[in-house]
């Protein structure tokens, strides 16, 4: 047998050890259905995270041409879910706890109760557990990806971020890419006083963290050419805003939900990391915390009103036009859109249900069905491929 270079040998050994230890989670029996249809729709899937305290799982669903979901499998993360004190529908109180890496076809799931992140390889509606890696802190709640960079947000002990690089189907932890947020670790209740999301902005050159009521701040870290964050963030205070979830606004900044006034806002972020609100639109609903984008359409989840509000952004986000709202099952939380923009899937946390919506040409929503998440209440995290 030829002698392998040391680096390759170590890589092969790690892969074999991971395969042996994790045994690659096997799915439950697929739902009955036409095999030809299942094969044709193999690359159209939705994944939901149970966040179960006794054993976190990912539920896989097929999406057919009409947008309807059919449960296709269940996969163990080899970690535990978590629950912040004071939470009812949103036990992680965050956006992005289940994140799909389209470039590498990987799915990242937080295990808040185990302080780990599970990495799955995605093939259609099937998942293959490749790695369980430490989150670099306590109670991970959100994952951000850009190119070969991944950052995890930890919510407790004052909050922290931890950076990784993607190497094949594994994450490689970069110990020097760890930053503490310095939030008050004793602020209560936890679900409103822990950080809400980590995400990239301005084409990956900045990393943004929302602190919710624990400061009412946007923390913006500069990302250098190596992928490392600045030693400390540029902090913009948004008094009373309770900044929660966001999506990028091209290279200009982000669209941000503010749970304090229950609103969707446009935030411009400058190259130096300073931020300024340039548009504001109240939802008229309660507990507006999550947001998903479909082109120039934005949809906020309003947990306290059991609804989803729609908006159309124009003039680079400086104008937000309300499109009304649609009702959901109790506890509206995170949401995901199909890549073609035709369907919106809204996760509701009280009973563990995904509501299925068609996105109409005018941006309004029409519900056409719903599916259950096994394990029910407390589920949080959803992604679509």
N, C-alpha and C positions, 0 to 999 in steps of 0.2 A: 504494500500500500504506500502511495507517495506521502511524504511528510507535508502537512498543511502549514502555511504561514501561521504564526501564533495568533494573530488577530482573527483570522478566519476560523481557526480551530476553536477559539473561545466563543465566537459567535455561534458556531454549530453546536457546541456543547450547551450554551445557554438555551438555544432553541429546543434541543432535545430534552433538556431538563424541564423547561416550561411545559412542553407537550406532555411529559410524563406526570408532572405534578398536578397540572390543571385538568388533564384528560379531556380537554376541549369539550365544553358543555354540550350535551346532546339535546336536541329539541324534543318537545313532546310530539305525539303523532299529529301530522298536519290535518287541518280540517278537510272534510270530504269536499270534493269538487272536481270539475273537469280538469284532467292533467294537462291537456293542451292549452287550456286557458291559463292555468297556473304558470306554465312555462313561458307563454307569450308575455305575461305580466310580471315575470320574475324580477325585473329590475325596478318595479314600482312597489315600494313598501313604506310602512310607517312603523316606528318603534316607540314603545312607551315603557317607562321605568316604574316598577311597583314601589320602590323605596320602602320595602317591608323591613320592619325592625328585626325580624327573625331570619331574614335572608333575602337580600335584594335580587330582583330578577328583571330581565328585559323581555317584554312580550312583543313578538313580531306579528305584523298583519300584512297580508297581501292587499294591494290596491288595484281594483279592476278599472276598465276604461271609463266607467261611470263614476269612479271615485269611491265606490263602496269598499269597506274593509272587511276582511275575513281573517280570523286568527289563524296563524300558520305555525307558531312554535313558541316555546318558553325556554329562556336561557338563564342559568345562574350566573351571577357576577362574581361569586366567591367573596362577597362582602355583605355588610349590613347597611340597611337604610337608617335614617335618623329623623328626629323630630325636635324642632326648636320649641322652647316653652312659649306658650301663648298662641301657638299656631292652631288653626282649625282646618282650613282647606289646603293650606300651602305649608307643608311640614318642613320644607327646606327654605321657604321664603326667598326664592331666587329665580333667576332666569338663566337657562343654559346648563342645567344639570345633566342633560343628555345631549351630546353634541356630535354631529356627523361631520367627518373630515372627508369631503368629496374627492379631493385630490388623491388621497391615499386609500380611500374606501375603508376607513376605520370609524368605529363608533366608540366614543369615550363616555363612560358612565361613572358618576361619583358614588362612592359608598361612604356616606357621611358618618355612619356609626362605626366604621372601621378605619377611617382616615386613609382611604385608598381610592385609586381610580382604576377601573377595569377597561382594558383595551380589547375591542372585538374587531376581527376582520369581517367585512360585510360582502356577501355574495347573494344578490337578490334579496329574498326574505330570510336568508340563513345567516347565522352568526357563528363565529368561531373564536372562542376566548384565547387571546394570544398572550396576555400579560395582566398582572395585577401589581400596581406600583404605588408606593407611598405618596401621599399628596403633599408632603412637606409641611404639614401643619395639622390643625384639628378641625374637623367637620367641613370637608370640601363640599361646595355648593354650586360651582359654576366652572365651565371649561371654555376656553377660547382657542381658536386655531387660525393660523395664517401661514400659508406655505409650509415650511418645515418647523415652525414654531408652535408650541402649545403652552398655554399658561392655565394654571388651576388657582381658583380663589378658595381660600379657607376662611370660614366664618367666625370661629371662636378664638379665644385668647387674644383678642384685639385685632384679629384678622391678619391675613398674609397672602401673598402671591408666591407661586413657585413655577419656574420655567423649565421647559423640556425641549429637546429636539426630537424629531421623528426620524427613526432609523429603521427602514423597512416597515414592519408591522409592530414595532416596539417604540416606547418612549424612553429616551435617555435623559435622566435627571441631571440638570446643571446646577450644582450646589451653590454656585455664586450668583445664580439668578433668583434668589430668595429675598423678598422684601417684606418687612412687617409694616402693617398699616397704622398701628398705634392708636386704634380705637379704644374706647372705654370698655373693658371686658366685662364690667359689672352692670352695664346699662340694661334696663329691663323695660318691657318684656323682650326676650331674645329675638322674636320673629320680626320686630320692627327696628331693632337696634344692631343687626348684623349686616354686613355688606351684601348687596343684592346681585351684582353681576360683574364679571370681568370680560372685556372684549376689545378687539383691535379697532382703531380708527385711523383716518388719514392714510389709507393704503398700507397699513401695517407698521407705520412709523411711530405710532403711539398706542399705549395700552391704557384703557380707561377702567376705573373701578367706581361703582356707586356705593355710598356708605349708608343710604337710607337715613333714619332718624338719628343715627349715631354720628352727628356732625352736619348732616344735610349737605354733603360735599360731593364733588366730582374730583377724583384723584387721577391725574394724567401723568403716566410715566413715559418718558422718551425711550424708544427702542433703537439701539445702535446697530451698526451693520452686522455685528456678530449675533444679534438677537437679545442681548442683555438689556435689562431695564436701567434707567437712571437710578442713582443712589436714593433719591427721594422724589416724590411726585410734585407736580405743580397742582395746588389745591384751589378750586373755585367753590366758594360757599354759595349755596342756594337756600336762603333762609326759609324754613317751613316747607320746603318742597318735598322732602322724603324721596329723593331720586332713587328709582328702582331698576327698571329694565330699559334696554336700548338696542337699536340697530344702527348700522352705519348710514350716513348720508354722503355717499361718495367720498371725496377727499375733503369735504368741508366740515365734517363733524358727525353728529349723531342725532337721531330722533329718540327722545327720552320720555318715559312716563314719570309723572310726579304724583305720588300717592297722597301727598298732603292736600293739594287743591283738586285732585282727581282730574288730571289733564295730560294731554300729549303736547310736547314742546319740541322745538327745533333748537339745537345747541350748536353754535359754530365753535370749533376748537382751532385756535391758531397754532402756528408752527412752534411757538414757544410754550405751548401747553395751556395757556390761558383760555377761558371759555366764556361765551356770552350767549344768552338766550335771545333768539331772533324771531320766534313765533310761539304762540300759546293758544291752545284750543281746549276748553273744558269739555269733558265727556258727559257731564250731567249724571254720572253714575258713581258708584261707591267702590273704593279700593281698586283704583286703576293702577295696575302694577306691571303688566306684561305687554309686549308689543312685538308684532311680526310684520314684515314688509313683503309686498308682492308688487314689484315695479314701483309705481308712484302711489300705490295704495298702502295704507297702514291700518292695522287692526289692533286695538287694545283690549286686553282681558280685564274685566271689572269683577273681582271676586265677590265683593259685597252686594252686587246687584244681579249676579248670575247672568251676565251679558257680555257681548262683544261689540265695541264701537268701531265704526269705520271712518276713515279720513282719506282725502286725496291731497297729496302734497304737490305744490306748484312753485314756480319761481325759485328753484333750488331750495325748497323747503321753507321759504319765507311766508308762504301762505298755506294754511291747513284748512280744508273745507270739510265740514262734518257731513257724513253720509247716513246718519242714523245708527241704530243698533239692532242686534238680534239677540234673542233670549237663548240661554243655555241651561244645562243641568246645574245643580247647586255647586258653588265654589269654583268659578271660572279661573283657571290659572294659565299655564303655559300653552302655546299653540305652535303649529307647524303648517307650512303650505307645501303643496305638491310643487315640484320644480317647474311644471308647465303653468303654474299660477291659476289653475282652474278650480282647485279645491283647498279648503281650509279645514284643519283638524284641530279642535279645541279640547284640551284636557280639562276635566273638572274633578276637583280633588275630594269633595265630600263623599261621594259614592264610588269614585273611580270609574268614570265614564268618558269616552271620547265622542264628542258631537261632530258630525260630518256636515260640511256646508259646501254648496256650490258658490263660487264667486261670479256674480253676474257682471255683464259688460259695464254697467253703471257703477260697479263697486259694492252694491248691496249684497247681502248674503241670504241664501235660501237653504234652510236645513233639510236634509233628505234622509237622515238616519243617525244611528249611534251604535257604539259597541262598548261592551264592558271590558274593564281591565281586571283580570283575575287578581284577587288580593284586595281589590276595592279601595276603601278609604285610605287617604294619605299618599296615594301615588303621585309622583311629580317627576316630570322630564319627558319630552316628546321630540321626535325627529322624523323627517320624511326624506325619502330618496326618490 
